[in-house]
Amino acid sequence: MTTVLETEGLTKAFGRLVAVDDVTVSIDSEDITSIIGPNGAGKTTFYNLLSGQLKPTAGGVRLRPRGGGDLVDVTGDEPYEISRLGLSRAYQINNVFEGLSVLDNVRIARISLQGRTLDLTSRATEDEELTERAWEVIELARLEEVAETECSNLSHGDTRKVEIALALGTDPSVVLLDEPTAGMNASETRKMVDLVQRLNENTDTTFVLTEHDMEVVLGISDRILVLDSGGLIAEGTPAEVMADERVKEAYLGGEEA
């Protein structure tokens, strides 16, 4: 296995509140890794540090670029710089262009990878190579049937799949998934789990997710990291984590995250 993302002593304080406290982790390329913890454990802040939305108070983040190579220090880099290097994020709140088709949304993701500006999207349909690669991503995400559909007319499940397609459109080495099954019914949840597992097997992208549904977490994860009060309290396989007394104590009387 190869480390694609790692943190060392990663810390974020807001005044006296330490939201992420000295977290050191390594994410391996072959694993689907889930990050869980009670509400307020620091998961969102940790994601924001990884993707550049927040700058750390201490510690660092290193990312393996798309295409391989040595880990690169991205501590304090801007989100667009980290994205261009190889880390993409699919948000819990839909972040698609609702007035455009699925295909046009993925084209825009490809344009951003190429460093082109969004005012060139009017000519994107004339770029055969761009369109061909966009279709490859759409097929990976199983969105062929709705490729020409305006995103405002999609089901919730398909809209979340578009979010993942946008992330894949930049050829990332790592994708952070933020509550990928939130708001889904049982059938949509099964399809999303199947999609992530298939993408993990058939692409060079490594998937990391936060998720409230513990059934999903236990079914999809090769490795689980548990945060509580900003600190890493446990890590390991699903069986190892669920047997950990610190994890049981953190969730005792609380809602799983």
Secondary structure as UniProt FT lines:
FT   STRAND          3..14
FT   TURN            15..16
FT   STRAND          17..28
FT   TURN            29..30
FT   STRAND          33..36
FT   TURN            39..40
FT   HELIX           43..51
FT   STRAND          58..63
FT   TURN            66..67
FT   STRAND          72..73
FT   TURN            75..76
FT   HELIX           79..85
FT   STRAND          87..90
FT   TURN            98..99
FT   HELIX           102..113
FT   TURN            114..115
FT   HELIX           118..126
FT   HELIX           128..140
FT   TURN            141..142
FT   HELIX           144..146
FT   TURN            147..148
FT   HELIX           151..153
FT   HELIX           156..168
FT   TURN            169..170
FT   STRAND          174..178
FT   TURN            180..183
FT   HELIX           186..202
FT   STRAND          206..210
FT   HELIX           214..220
FT   STRAND          223..228
FT   TURN            229..230
FT   STRAND          231..236
FT   HELIX           238..242
FT   HELIX           245..251
FT   TURN            252..253
//
